[in-house]
Amino acid sequence: MAAPQDVHVRICNQEIVKFDLEVKALIQDIRDCSGPLSELTELNTKVKEKFQQLRHRIQDLEQSAREQDKESEKQLLLQEVENHKKQMLSNQTSWRKANLTCKIAIDNLEKAELLQGGDPLRQRKTTKESLAQTSSTITESLMGISRMMSQQVQQSEEAMQTLVSSSRTLLDANEEFKSMSGTIQLGRKLITKYNRRELTDKLLIFLALALFLATVLYIVKKRLFPFL
């Protein structure tokens, strides 16, 4: 039976892939969009929501990676997290380019319609309003993308600092293990030496006791049986 943590990691990966594909599909819809601006704005809103969901899932996966007991599995999952972050940054770049392409296409279409005729004053007013709305939308989109990229850069820096800290901790632990190994080996040598000394001391005590008993027997013999 799979551990709950493994199930959670698998679900996170599946949803990350799902949201990534949905983001790519929406970006393609933006490339194909020919207007009006309200439709483009609606598509951008959906893309923002999907990016938000994708970011949350990547953060969940990163948290799960940091909770792994085995260092090898932890590093493997952190590498997957880094790959997902790079893919998300690539999608954000594609999103920005798709927006610029779509807005240029919409502007060109509006200009073509204006050249076909109509009231000049009304056309000029419509053009100004359209340009203002387009400029505002582009500015808002670029600011949103800039904020997202800034957050991703910050998260990448935090992940890098965590990896550096983990590496330093592993190096410290390795040095401590080496020191403990040396201490254990020294203790083993001392114990062996003490065991040998204890055996020697027992032998000397036994010999001294035998000599003492022999001396006592000799004295008793001389006192009680001097003629022997």
C-alpha positions in Angstrom: 0.0 0.0 0.0 1.4 3.4 -1.0 2.2 5.9 1.7 -0.1 8.9 2.0 2.8 11.2 1.2 3.6 9.3 -2.0 -0.1 9.6 -3.0 0.0 13.3 -2.3 3.1 13.8 -4.4 1.6 11.8 -7.3 -1.6 13.9 -7.2 0.4 17.1 -7.1 2.4 16.0 -10.2 -0.8 15.0 -12.1 -2.5 18.3 -11.3 0.6 20.3 -12.3 0.7 18.6 -15.6 -3.1 19.2 -16.1 -2.9 22.9 -15.2 0.2 23.3 -17.5 -1.7 21.8 -20.4 -4.7 24.1 -19.7 -2.4 27.1 -19.6 -0.9 26.2 -22.9 -4.3 25.7 -24.4 -5.5 29.1 -23.2 -2.3 30.8 -24.5 -3.0 29.2 -27.9 -6.6 30.6 -27.7 -5.1 34.1 -27.1 -2.9 33.7 -30.1 -5.9 32.8 -32.2 -8.1 35.5 -30.7 -9.1 38.2 -33.2 -11.1 40.3 -30.8 -12.9 42.0 -29.3 -10.8 43.1 -26.3 -13.4 41.9 -23.9 -12.8 38.3 -25.1 -9.1 38.8 -24.8 -9.6 40.1 -21.2 -11.7 37.1 -20.4 -9.0 34.7 -21.7 -6.4 36.5 -19.7 -8.5 36.2 -16.5 -8.7 32.5 -17.1 -5.0 32.2 -17.6 -4.3 34.1 -14.4 -6.5 31.7 -12.5 -4.8 28.7 -14.0 -1.4 30.2 -13.2 -2.5 30.7 -9.6 -3.7 27.1 -9.3 -0.5 25.9 -10.9 1.7 27.9 -8.6 -0.2 26.6 -5.5 0.3 23.0 -6.7 4.0 23.5 -7.3 4.3 25.0 -3.8 2.5 21.9 -2.4 5.0 19.6 -4.2 7.9 21.7 -2.9 6.6 21.4 0.7 6.2 17.6 0.2 9.8 17.4 -1.1 11.1 19.1 2.0 9.2 16.6 4.3 10.9 13.6 2.7 12.9 11.4 5.0 15.4 10.2 2.5 17.8 12.9 1.2 17.9 11.3 -2.2 14.1 11.4 -2.7 14.1 15.0 -1.3 16.7 16.2 -3.9 14.9 14.4 -6.7 11.6 16.0 -5.9 13.2 19.4 -5.5 14.7 19.0 -9.0 11.2 18.2 -10.3 9.9 21.4 -8.6 12.6 23.4 -10.2 11.7 22.0 -13.6 8.1 22.9 -13.1 9.0 26.4 -12.1 11.1 26.8 -15.2 8.2 25.5 -17.3 5.9 28.0 -15.7 8.2 30.9 -16.4 8.4 29.7 -20.1 4.6 29.7 -20.2 4.5 33.2 -18.7 6.8 34.4 -21.4 4.7 32.7 -24.1 1.6 34.3 -22.5 3.2 37.8 -22.8 4.2 37.3 -26.4 0.7 35.9 -27.3 -0.9 39.0 -25.7 1.2 41.3 -27.7 0.6 39.4 -30.9 -3.2 39.4 -30.3 -3.4 43.0 -29.4 -1.4 44.0 -32.5 -3.8 41.9 -34.6 -6.8 43.5 -32.9 -5.4 47.0 -33.5 -4.7 46.2 -37.2 -8.2 44.9 -37.6 -9.8 48.0 -36.0 -7.6 50.2 -38.2 -8.7 48.3 -41.3 -12.4 48.7 -40.3 -11.9 52.4 -39.8 -10.3 52.9 -43.3 -13.4 51.3 -44.9 -15.5 54.4 -44.2 -17.9 56.0 -41.7 -18.2 59.1 -39.6 -14.6 60.5 -39.2 -15.4 62.1 -35.7 -17.0 58.9 -34.5 -14.1 56.8 -35.9 -11.6 59.1 -34.3 -13.4 58.8 -30.9 -13.7 55.1 -31.2 -10.0 54.8 -32.2 -8.9 56.9 -29.1 -11.1 54.8 -26.8 -9.8 51.6 -28.3 -6.2 52.7 -28.0 -6.7 53.8 -24.4 -8.3 50.5 -23.5 -5.7 48.5 -25.3 -2.9 50.5 -23.6 -4.5 50.0 -20.2 -5.0 46.2 -20.8 -1.4 45.8 -22.1 -0.1 47.7 -19.1 -2.1 45.6 -16.6 -1.1 42.4 -18.3 2.6 43.3 -18.3 2.4 44.4 -14.6 0.7 41.1 -13.7 3.4 39.1 -15.6 6.1 41.1 -14.0 4.7 40.4 -10.5 4.5 36.7 -11.3 8.0 36.6 -12.6 9.3 38.5 -9.5 7.5 36.0 -7.3 9.1 33.1 -9.2 12.6 34.6 -8.9 12.1 35.1 -5.2 10.9 31.5 -4.8 13.9 30.3 -6.8 16.2 32.2 -4.6 14.6 30.8 -1.5 14.9 27.3 -2.9 18.6 27.9 -3.7 19.3 29.2 -0.2 17.5 26.1 1.2 19.6 23.8 -0.9 22.8 25.6 0.1 21.8 25.3 3.8 21.0 21.6 3.3 24.4 21.0 1.7 26.1 22.8 4.6 24.2 20.7 7.1 25.1 17.5 5.3 28.8 18.5 5.3 28.7 19.4 9.0 27.0 16.0 9.7 29.6 14.2 7.7 32.4 15.9 9.6 30.7 15.0 12.9 30.3 11.4 11.8 34.0 11.3 11.0 34.8 12.7 14.4 32.5 10.2 16.1 34.1 7.3 14.1 37.5 8.3 15.3 36.3 8.5 18.9 34.7 5.1 18.6 37.9 3.5 17.2 39.9 5.1 20.0 37.5 3.8 22.6 37.7 0.3 21.1 41.5 0.4 21.3 41.3 1.5 24.9 38.8 -1.2 25.8 41.0 -3.8 24.2 44.0 -2.5 26.0 42.2 -2.5 29.4 41.0 -6.0 28.8 44.5 -7.2 28.2 45.7 -5.3 31.3 42.9 -6.9 33.4 44.0 -10.3 32.2 47.6 -9.6 33.1 46.6 -8.2 36.6 44.5 -11.4 37.3 47.5 -13.5 36.3 49.8 -11.6 38.6 47.3 -11.7 41.5 47.0 -15.5 41.0 50.8 -15.9 41.0 51.2 -13.7 44.1 48.4 -15.6 45.9 50.1 -18.9 45.0 53.5 -17.7 46.2 51.8 -16.4 49.4 50.2 -19.8 50.0 53.4 -21.7 49.3 55.2 -19.4 51.8 52.6 -19.9 54.4 52.7 -23.7 53.9 56.5 -23.7 54.1 56.4 -21.7 57.4 53.8 -24.0 58.9 55.7 -27.0 57.9 58.9 -25.7 59.5 57.1 -24.8 62.8 55.1 -28.0 63.1 57.4 -30.5 61.6 60.9 -29.2 62.0 62.4 -32.6 61.6 61.0 -33.0 58.1 
